């Protein structure tokens, strides 16, 4: 039996703003900055050149990859964690910003899908 209290709880859960959930998910899924070692990976190019962390993670997940990495401010790669190279000395090496960390030249900001 659904009680009034249970129904109120469900409505509260359903009314959460999805933009806040997505932002938290991106930060929570960030693994780190990895120096590229040029292993061939699956590459995703967004429509109209608009690659975001969110659509990179989604695309990699939809194609069965456990990790997504952004390089040079918005080039999306998908693969296994060891496909992305070695953890960089400093997080500042992945300094290009987008809707999260978006890598730099030859550096991948890696996210768990």
MODELLER restraints for C-alpha pairs under 7 A, 6 or more apart:
rsr = mdl.restraints
at = mdl.atoms
rsr.add(forms.Gaussian(group=physical.xy_distance, feature=features.Distance(at['CA:29:A'], at['CA:111:A']), mean=5.16, stdev=0.5))
rsr.add(forms.Gaussian(group=physical.xy_distance, feature=features.Distance(at['CA:29:A'], at['CA:112:A']), mean=5.07, stdev=0.5))
rsr.add(forms.Gaussian(group=physical.xy_distance, feature=features.Distance(at['CA:30:A'], at['CA:110:A']), mean=6.12, stdev=0.5))
rsr.add(forms.Gaussian(group=physical.xy_distance, feature=features.Distance(at['CA:30:A'], at['CA:111:A']), mean=4.43, stdev=0.5))
rsr.add(forms.Gaussian(group=physical.xy_distance, feature=features.Distance(at['CA:30:A'], at['CA:112:A']), mean=6.56, stdev=0.5))
rsr.add(forms.Gaussian(group=physical.xy_distance, feature=features.Distance(at['CA:31:A'], at['CA:110:A']), mean=5.44, stdev=0.5))
rsr.add(forms.Gaussian(group=physical.xy_distance, feature=features.Distance(at['CA:31:A'], at['CA:111:A']), mean=5.30, stdev=0.5))
rsr.add(forms.Gaussian(group=physical.xy_distance, feature=features.Distance(at['CA:31:A'], at['CA:112:A']), mean=6.71, stdev=0.5))
rsr.add(forms.Gaussian(group=physical.xy_distance, feature=features.Distance(at['CA:32:A'], at['CA:87:A']), mean=6.97, stdev=0.5))
rsr.add(forms.Gaussian(group=physical.xy_distance, feature=features.Distance(at['CA:32:A'], at['CA:91:A']), mean=6.95, stdev=0.5))
rsr.add(forms.Gaussian(group=physical.xy_distance, feature=features.Distance(at['CA:32:A'], at['CA:109:A']), mean=5.84, stdev=0.5))
rsr.add(forms.Gaussian(group=physical.xy_distance, feature=features.Distance(at['CA:32:A'], at['CA:110:A']), mean=5.62, stdev=0.5))
rsr.add(forms.Gaussian(group=physical.xy_distance, feature=features.Distance(at['CA:33:A'], at['CA:87:A']), mean=5.82, stdev=0.5))
rsr.add(forms.Gaussian(group=physical.xy_distance, feature=features.Distance(at['CA:33:A'], at['CA:88:A']), mean=5.59, stdev=0.5))
rsr.add(forms.Gaussian(group=physical.xy_distance, feature=features.Distance(at['CA:33:A'], at['CA:91:A']), mean=5.59, stdev=0.5))
rsr.add(forms.Gaussian(group=physical.xy_distance, feature=features.Distance(at['CA:33:A'], at['CA:94:A']), mean=5.77, stdev=0.5))
rsr.add(forms.Gaussian(group=physical.xy_distance, feature=features.Distance(at['CA:33:A'], at['CA:103:A']), mean=6.97, stdev=0.5))
rsr.add(forms.Gaussian(group=physical.xy_distance, feature=features.Distance(at['CA:33:A'], at['CA:107:A']), mean=6.60, stdev=0.5))
rsr.add(forms.Gaussian(group=physical.xy_distance, feature=features.Distance(at['CA:33:A'], at['CA:108:A']), mean=5.66, stdev=0.5))
rsr.add(forms.Gaussian(group=physical.xy_distance, feature=features.Distance(at['CA:33:A'], at['CA:109:A']), mean=4.70, stdev=0.5))
rsr.add(forms.Gaussian(group=physical.xy_distance, feature=features.Distance(at['CA:33:A'], at['CA:110:A']), mean=6.32, stdev=0.5))
rsr.add(forms.Gaussian(group=physical.xy_distance, feature=features.Distance(at['CA:34:A'], at['CA:84:A']), mean=6.24, stdev=0.5))
rsr.add(forms.Gaussian(group=physical.xy_distance, feature=features.Distance(at['CA:34:A'], at['CA:85:A']), mean=5.70, stdev=0.5))
rsr.add(forms.Gaussian(group=physical.xy_distance, feature=features.Distance(at['CA:34:A'], at['CA:86:A']), mean=5.17, stdev=0.5))
rsr.add(forms.Gaussian(group=physical.xy_distance, feature=features.Distance(at['CA:34:A'], at['CA:87:A']), mean=4.14, stdev=0.5))
rsr.add(forms.Gaussian(group=physical.xy_distance, feature=features.Distance(at['CA:34:A'], at['CA:88:A']), mean=4.94, stdev=0.5))
rsr.add(forms.Gaussian(group=physical.xy_distance, feature=features.Distance(at['CA:34:A'], at['CA:107:A']), mean=5.57, stdev=0.5))
rsr.add(forms.Gaussian(group=physical.xy_distance, feature=features.Distance(at['CA:34:A'], at['CA:108:A']), mean=5.09, stdev=0.5))
rsr.add(forms.Gaussian(group=physical.xy_distance, feature=features.Distance(at['CA:34:A'], at['CA:109:A']), mean=6.42, stdev=0.5))
rsr.add(forms.Gaussian(group=physical.xy_distance, feature=features.Distance(at['CA:35:A'], at['CA:85:A']), mean=5.47, stdev=0.5))
rsr.add(forms.Gaussian(group=physical.xy_distance, feature=features.Distance(at['CA:35:A'], at['CA:86:A']), mean=5.29, stdev=0.5))
rsr.add(forms.Gaussian(group=physical.xy_distance, feature=features.Distance(at['CA:35:A'], at['CA:87:A']), mean=5.98, stdev=0.5))
rsr.add(forms.Gaussian(group=physical.xy_distance, feature=features.Distance(at['CA:35:A'], at['CA:88:A']), mean=5.15, stdev=0.5))
rsr.add(forms.Gaussian(group=physical.xy_distance, feature=features.Distance(at['CA:35:A'], at['CA:106:A']), mean=6.21, stdev=0.5))
rsr.add(forms.Gaussian(group=physical.xy_distance, feature=features.Distance(at['CA:35:A'], at['CA:107:A']), mean=4.54, stdev=0.5))
rsr.add(forms.Gaussian(group=physical.xy_distance, feature=features.Distance(at['CA:35:A'], at['CA:108:A']), mean=6.40, stdev=0.5))
rsr.add(forms.Gaussian(group=physical.xy_distance, feature=features.Distance(at['CA:36:A'], at['CA:84:A']), mean=5.75, stdev=0.5))
rsr.add(forms.Gaussian(group=physical.xy_distance, feature=features.Distance(at['CA:36:A'], at['CA:85:A']), mean=4.81, stdev=0.5))
rsr.add(forms.Gaussian(group=physical.xy_distance, feature=features.Distance(at['CA:36:A'], at['CA:86:A']), mean=6.99, stdev=0.5))
rsr.add(forms.Gaussian(group=physical.xy_distance, feature=features.Distance(at['CA:36:A'], at['CA:106:A']), mean=5.05, stdev=0.5))
rsr.add(forms.Gaussian(group=physical.xy_distance, feature=features.Distance(at['CA:36:A'], at['CA:107:A']), mean=5.23, stdev=0.5))
rsr.add(forms.Gaussian(group=physical.xy_distance, feature=features.Distance(at['CA:36:A'], at['CA:108:A']), mean=6.47, stdev=0.5))
rsr.add(forms.Gaussian(group=physical.xy_distance, feature=features.Distance(at['CA:37:A'], at['CA:84:A']), mean=6.79, stdev=0.5))
rsr.add(forms.Gaussian(group=physical.xy_distance, feature=features.Distance(at['CA:37:A'], at['CA:85:A']), mean=4.93, stdev=0.5))
rsr.add(forms.Gaussian(group=physical.xy_distance, feature=features.Distance(at['CA:39:A'], at['CA:83:A']), mean=5.86, stdev=0.5))
rsr.add(forms.Gaussian(group=physical.xy_distance, feature=features.Distance(at['CA:41:A'], at['CA:77:A']), mean=6.30, stdev=0.5))
rsr.add(forms.Gaussian(group=physical.xy_distance, feature=features.Distance(at['CA:41:A'], at['CA:78:A']), mean=6.14, stdev=0.5))
rsr.add(forms.Gaussian(group=physical.xy_distance, feature=features.Distance(at['CA:41:A'], at['CA:79:A']), mean=5.86, stdev=0.5))
rsr.add(forms.Gaussian(group=physical.xy_distance, feature=features.Distance(at['CA:41:A'], at['CA:83:A']), mean=6.89, stdev=0.5))
rsr.add(forms.Gaussian(group=physical.xy_distance, feature=features.Distance(at['CA:42:A'], at['CA:77:A']), mean=5.68, stdev=0.5))
rsr.add(forms.Gaussian(group=physical.xy_distance, feature=features.Distance(at['CA:42:A'], at['CA:78:A']), mean=5.17, stdev=0.5))
rsr.add(forms.Gaussian(group=physical.xy_distance, feature=features.Distance(at['CA:42:A'], at['CA:79:A']), mean=6.50, stdev=0.5))
rsr.add(forms.Gaussian(group=physical.xy_distance, feature=features.Distance(at['CA:43:A'], at['CA:76:A']), mean=5.93, stdev=0.5))
rsr.add(forms.Gaussian(group=physical.xy_distance, feature=features.Distance(at['CA:43:A'], at['CA:77:A']), mean=4.50, stdev=0.5))
rsr.add(forms.Gaussian(group=physical.xy_distance, feature=features.Distance(at['CA:43:A'], at['CA:78:A']), mean=6.30, stdev=0.5))
rsr.add(forms.Gaussian(group=physical.xy_distance, feature=features.Distance(at['CA:44:A'], at['CA:76:A']), mean=5.23, stdev=0.5))
rsr.add(forms.Gaussian(group=physical.xy_distance, feature=features.Distance(at['CA:44:A'], at['CA:77:A']), mean=5.98, stdev=0.5))
rsr.add(forms.Gaussian(group=physical.xy_distance, feature=features.Distance(at['CA:45:A'], at['CA:51:A']), mean=6.91, stdev=0.5))
rsr.add(forms.Gaussian(group=physical.xy_distance, feature=features.Distance(at['CA:45:A'], at['CA:75:A']), mean=6.74, stdev=0.5))
rsr.add(forms.Gaussian(group=physical.xy_distance, feature=features.Distance(at['CA:45:A'], at['CA:76:A']), mean=6.56, stdev=0.5))
rsr.add(forms.Gaussian(group=physical.xy_distance, feature=features.Distance(at['CA:51:A'], at['CA:74:A']), mean=5.32, stdev=0.5))
rsr.add(forms.Gaussian(group=physical.xy_distance, feature=features.Distance(at['CA:51:A'], at['CA:75:A']), mean=6.86, stdev=0.5))
rsr.add(forms.Gaussian(group=physical.xy_distance, feature=features.Distance(at['CA:52:A'], at['CA:74:A']), mean=6.54, stdev=0.5))
rsr.add(forms.Gaussian(group=physical.xy_distance, feature=features.Distance(at['CA:52:A'], at['CA:98:A']), mean=6.79, stdev=0.5))
rsr.add(forms.Gaussian(group=physical.xy_distance, feature=features.Distance(at['CA:52:A'], at['CA:99:A']), mean=6.28, stdev=0.5))
rsr.add(forms.Gaussian(group=physical.xy_distance, feature=features.Distance(at['CA:53:A'], at['CA:99:A']), mean=6.26, stdev=0.5))
rsr.add(forms.Gaussian(group=physical.xy_distance, feature=features.Distance(at['CA:53:A'], at['CA:100:A']), mean=6.30, stdev=0.5))
rsr.add(forms.Gaussian(group=physical.xy_distance, feature=features.Distance(at['CA:56:A'], at['CA:68:A']), mean=6.42, stdev=0.5))
rsr.add(forms.Gaussian(group=physical.xy_distance, feature=features.Distance(at['CA:56:A'], at['CA:76:A']), mean=5.76, stdev=0.5))
rsr.add(forms.Gaussian(group=physical.xy_distance, feature=features.Distance(at['CA:57:A'], at['CA:68:A']), mean=5.47, stdev=0.5))
rsr.add(forms.Gaussian(group=physical.xy_distance, feature=features.Distance(at['CA:57:A'], at['CA:113:A']), mean=5.47, stdev=0.5))
rsr.add(forms.Gaussian(group=physical.xy_distance, feature=features.Distance(at['CA:60:A'], at['CA:67:A']), mean=6.94, stdev=0.5))
rsr.add(forms.Gaussian(group=physical.xy_distance, feature=features.Distance(at['CA:60:A'], at['CA:68:A']), mean=5.98, stdev=0.5))
rsr.add(forms.Gaussian(group=physical.xy_distance, feature=features.Distance(at['CA:60:A'], at['CA:78:A']), mean=5.37, stdev=0.5))
rsr.add(forms.Gaussian(group=physical.xy_distance, feature=features.Distance(at['CA:61:A'], at['CA:113:A']), mean=5.75, stdev=0.5))
rsr.add(forms.Gaussian(group=physical.xy_distance, feature=features.Distance(at['CA:65:A'], at['CA:78:A']), mean=6.01, stdev=0.5))
rsr.add(forms.Gaussian(group=physical.xy_distance, feature=features.Distance(at['CA:65:A'], at['CA:79:A']), mean=5.36, stdev=0.5))
rsr.add(forms.Gaussian(group=physical.xy_distance, feature=features.Distance(at['CA:65:A'], at['CA:80:A']), mean=6.81, stdev=0.5))
rsr.add(forms.Gaussian(group=physical.xy_distance, feature=features.Distance(at['CA:66:A'], at['CA:79:A']), mean=6.52, stdev=0.5))
rsr.add(forms.Gaussian(group=physical.xy_distance, feature=features.Distance(at['CA:66:A'], at['CA:80:A']), mean=6.14, stdev=0.5))
rsr.add(forms.Gaussian(group=physical.xy_distance, feature=features.Distance(at['CA:66:A'], at['CA:112:A']), mean=6.22, stdev=0.5))
rsr.add(forms.Gaussian(group=physical.xy_distance, feature=features.Distance(at['CA:66:A'], at['CA:113:A']), mean=5.26, stdev=0.5))
rsr.add(forms.Gaussian(group=physical.xy_distance, feature=features.Distance(at['CA:67:A'], at['CA:78:A']), mean=5.79, stdev=0.5))
rsr.add(forms.Gaussian(group=physical.xy_distance, feature=features.Distance(at['CA:67:A'], at['CA:79:A']), mean=5.48, stdev=0.5))
rsr.add(forms.Gaussian(group=physical.xy_distance, feature=features.Distance(at['CA:67:A'], at['CA:80:A']), mean=5.80, stdev=0.5))
rsr.add(forms.Gaussian(group=physical.xy_distance, feature=features.Distance(at['CA:67:A'], at['CA:81:A']), mean=6.19, stdev=0.5))
rsr.add(forms.Gaussian(group=physical.xy_distance, feature=features.Distance(at['CA:67:A'], at['CA:110:A']), mean=6.86, stdev=0.5))
rsr.add(forms.Gaussian(group=physical.xy_distance, feature=features.Distance(at['CA:67:A'], at['CA:111:A']), mean=5.73, stdev=0.5))
rsr.add(forms.Gaussian(group=physical.xy_distance, feature=features.Distance(at['CA:67:A'], at['CA:112:A']), mean=4.70, stdev=0.5))
rsr.add(forms.Gaussian(group=physical.xy_distance, feature=features.Distance(at['CA:67:A'], at['CA:113:A']), mean=5.18, stdev=0.5))
rsr.add(forms.Gaussian(group=physical.xy_distance, feature=features.Distance(at['CA:68:A'], at['CA:76:A']), mean=6.95, stdev=0.5))
rsr.add(forms.Gaussian(group=physical.xy_distance, feature=features.Distance(at['CA:68:A'], at['CA:77:A']), mean=5.80, stdev=0.5))
rsr.add(forms.Gaussian(group=physical.xy_distance, feature=features.Distance(at['CA:68:A'], at['CA:78:A']), mean=4.57, stdev=0.5))
rsr.add(forms.Gaussian(group=physical.xy_distance, feature=features.Distance(at['CA:68:A'], at['CA:79:A']), mean=6.58, stdev=0.5))
rsr.add(forms.Gaussian(group=physical.xy_distance, feature=features.Distance(at['CA:68:A'], at['CA:110:A']), mean=5.70, stdev=0.5))
rsr.add(forms.Gaussian(group=physical.xy_distance, feature=features.Distance(at['CA:68:A'], at['CA:111:A']), mean=5.19, stdev=0.5))
rsr.add(forms.Gaussian(group=physical.xy_distance, feature=features.Distance(at['CA:68:A'], at['CA:112:A']), mean=6.40, stdev=0.5))
rsr.add(forms.Gaussian(group=physical.xy_distance, feature=features.Distance(at['CA:68:A'], at['CA:113:A']), mean=6.40, stdev=0.5))
rsr.add(forms.Gaussian(group=physical.xy_distance, feature=features.Distance(at['CA:69:A'], at['CA:76:A']), mean=5.73, stdev=0.5))
rsr.add(forms.Gaussian(group=physical.xy_distance, feature=features.Distance(at['CA:69:A'], at['CA:77:A']), mean=5.11, stdev=0.5))
rsr.add(forms.Gaussian(group=physical.xy_distance, feature=features.Distance(at['CA:69:A'], at['CA:78:A']), mean=6.23, stdev=0.5))
rsr.add(forms.Gaussian(group=physical.xy_distance, feature=features.Distance(at['CA:69:A'], at['CA:108:A']), mean=5.35, stdev=0.5))
rsr.add(forms.Gaussian(group=physical.xy_distance, feature=features.Distance(at['CA:69:A'], at['CA:109:A']), mean=5.26, stdev=0.5))
rsr.add(forms.Gaussian(group=physical.xy_distance, feature=features.Distance(at['CA:69:A'], at['CA:110:A']), mean=4.18, stdev=0.5))
rsr.add(forms.Gaussian(group=physical.xy_distance, feature=features.Distance(at['CA:69:A'], at['CA:111:A']), mean=6.08, stdev=0.5))
rsr.add(forms.Gaussian(group=physical.xy_distance, feature=features.Distance(at['CA:70:A'], at['CA:76:A']), mean=4.63, stdev=0.5))
rsr.add(forms.Gaussian(group=physical.xy_distance, feature=features.Distance(at['CA:70:A'], at['CA:77:A']), mean=6.27, stdev=0.5))
rsr.add(forms.Gaussian(group=physical.xy_distance, feature=features.Distance(at['CA:70:A'], at['CA:102:A']), mean=4.96, stdev=0.5))
rsr.add(forms.Gaussian(group=physical.xy_distance, feature=features.Distance(at['CA:70:A'], at['CA:103:A']), mean=5.53, stdev=0.5))
rsr.add(forms.Gaussian(group=physical.xy_distance, feature=features.Distance(at['CA:70:A'], at['CA:108:A']), mean=5.24, stdev=0.5))
rsr.add(forms.Gaussian(group=physical.xy_distance, feature=features.Distance(at['CA:70:A'], at['CA:109:A']), mean=5.23, stdev=0.5))
rsr.add(forms.Gaussian(group=physical.xy_distance, feature=features.Distance(at['CA:70:A'], at['CA:110:A']), mean=6.61, stdev=0.5))
rsr.add(forms.Gaussian(group=physical.xy_distance, feature=features.Distance(at['CA:71:A'], at['CA:102:A']), mean=5.76, stdev=0.5))
rsr.add(forms.Gaussian(group=physical.xy_distance, feature=features.Distance(at['CA:71:A'], at['CA:103:A']), mean=4.34, stdev=0.5))
rsr.add(forms.Gaussian(group=physical.xy_distance, feature=features.Distance(at['CA:71:A'], at['CA:104:A']), mean=5.33, stdev=0.5))
rsr.add(forms.Gaussian(group=physical.xy_distance, feature=features.Distance(at['CA:71:A'], at['CA:105:A']), mean=6.48, stdev=0.5))
rsr.add(forms.Gaussian(group=physical.xy_distance, feature=features.Distance(at['CA:71:A'], at['CA:106:A']), mean=6.81, stdev=0.5))
rsr.add(forms.Gaussian(group=physical.xy_distance, feature=features.Distance(at['CA:71:A'], at['CA:107:A']), mean=5.84, stdev=0.5))
rsr.add(forms.Gaussian(group=physical.xy_distance, feature=features.Distance(at['CA:71:A'], at['CA:108:A']), mean=4.70, stdev=0.5))
rsr.add(forms.Gaussian(group=physical.xy_distance, feature=features.Distance(at['CA:71:A'], at['CA:109:A']), mean=6.57, stdev=0.5))
rsr.add(forms.Gaussian(group=physical.xy_distance, feature=features.Distance(at['CA:72:A'], at['CA:96:A']), mean=6.74, stdev=0.5))
rsr.add(forms.Gaussian(group=physical.xy_distance, feature=features.Distance(at['CA:72:A'], at['CA:102:A']), mean=6.59, stdev=0.5))
rsr.add(forms.Gaussian(group=physical.xy_distance, feature=features.Distance(at['CA:72:A'], at['CA:103:A']), mean=5.38, stdev=0.5))
rsr.add(forms.Gaussian(group=physical.xy_distance, feature=features.Distance(at['CA:72:A'], at['CA:104:A']), mean=4.03, stdev=0.5))
rsr.add(forms.Gaussian(group=physical.xy_distance, feature=features.Distance(at['CA:72:A'], at['CA:105:A']), mean=4.91, stdev=0.5))
rsr.add(forms.Gaussian(group=physical.xy_distance, feature=features.Distance(at['CA:73:A'], at['CA:96:A']), mean=5.11, stdev=0.5))
rsr.add(forms.Gaussian(group=physical.xy_distance, feature=features.Distance(at['CA:73:A'], at['CA:97:A']), mean=6.33, stdev=0.5))
rsr.add(forms.Gaussian(group=physical.xy_distance, feature=features.Distance(at['CA:73:A'], at['CA:98:A']), mean=6.68, stdev=0.5))
rsr.add(forms.Gaussian(group=physical.xy_distance, feature=features.Distance(at['CA:73:A'], at['CA:102:A']), mean=4.65, stdev=0.5))
rsr.add(forms.Gaussian(group=physical.xy_distance, feature=features.Distance(at['CA:73:A'], at['CA:103:A']), mean=5.80, stdev=0.5))
rsr.add(forms.Gaussian(group=physical.xy_distance, feature=features.Distance(at['CA:73:A'], at['CA:104:A']), mean=6.11, stdev=0.5))
rsr.add(forms.Gaussian(group=physical.xy_distance, feature=features.Distance(at['CA:74:A'], at['CA:102:A']), mean=5.89, stdev=0.5))
rsr.add(forms.Gaussian(group=physical.xy_distance, feature=features.Distance(at['CA:84:A'], at['CA:108:A']), mean=6.79, stdev=0.5))
rsr.add(forms.Gaussian(group=physical.xy_distance, feature=features.Distance(at['CA:93:A'], at['CA:104:A']), mean=6.82, stdev=0.5))
rsr.add(forms.Gaussian(group=physical.xy_distance, feature=features.Distance(at['CA:93:A'], at['CA:107:A']), mean=7.00, stdev=0.5))
rsr.add(forms.Gaussian(group=physical.xy_distance, feature=features.Distance(at['CA:94:A'], at['CA:101:A']), mean=6.85, stdev=0.5))
rsr.add(forms.Gaussian(group=physical.xy_distance, feature=features.Distance(at['CA:94:A'], at['CA:102:A']), mean=6.67, stdev=0.5))
rsr.add(forms.Gaussian(group=physical.xy_distance, feature=features.Distance(at['CA:94:A'], at['CA:103:A']), mean=4.05, stdev=0.5))
rsr.add(forms.Gaussian(group=physical.xy_distance, feature=features.Distance(at['CA:94:A'], at['CA:104:A']), mean=5.02, stdev=0.5))
rsr.add(forms.Gaussian(group=physical.xy_distance, feature=features.Distance(at['CA:94:A'], at['CA:107:A']), mean=6.06, stdev=0.5))
rsr.add(forms.Gaussian(group=physical.xy_distance, feature=features.Distance(at['CA:94:A'], at['CA:108:A']), mean=6.83, stdev=0.5))
rsr.add(forms.Gaussian(group=physical.xy_distance, feature=features.Distance(at['CA:94:A'], at['CA:109:A']), mean=6.25, stdev=0.5))
rsr.add(forms.Gaussian(group=physical.xy_distance, feature=features.Distance(at['CA:95:A'], at['CA:103:A']), mean=6.08, stdev=0.5))
rsr.add(forms.Gaussian(group=physical.xy_distance, feature=features.Distance(at['CA:95:A'], at['CA:104:A']), mean=6.10, stdev=0.5))
rsr.add(forms.Gaussian(group=physical.xy_distance, feature=features.Distance(at['CA:96:A'], at['CA:102:A']), mean=5.27, stdev=0.5))
rsr.add(forms.Gaussian(group=physical.xy_distance, feature=features.Distance(at['CA:96:A'], at['CA:103:A']), mean=5.54, stdev=0.5))
rsr.add(forms.Gaussian(group=physical.xy_distance, feature=features.Distance(at['CA:96:A'], at['CA:104:A']), mean=5.61, stdev=0.5))
rsr.add(forms.Gaussian(group=physical.xy_distance, feature=features.Distance(at['CA:101:A'], at['CA:109:A']), mean=5.87, stdev=0.5))
rsr.add(forms.Gaussian(group=physical.xy_distance, feature=features.Distance(at['CA:102:A'], at['CA:109:A']), mean=5.52, stdev=0.5))
rsr.add(forms.Gaussian(group=physical.xy_distance, feature=features.Distance(at['CA:103:A'], at['CA:109:A']), mean=4.59, stdev=0.5))
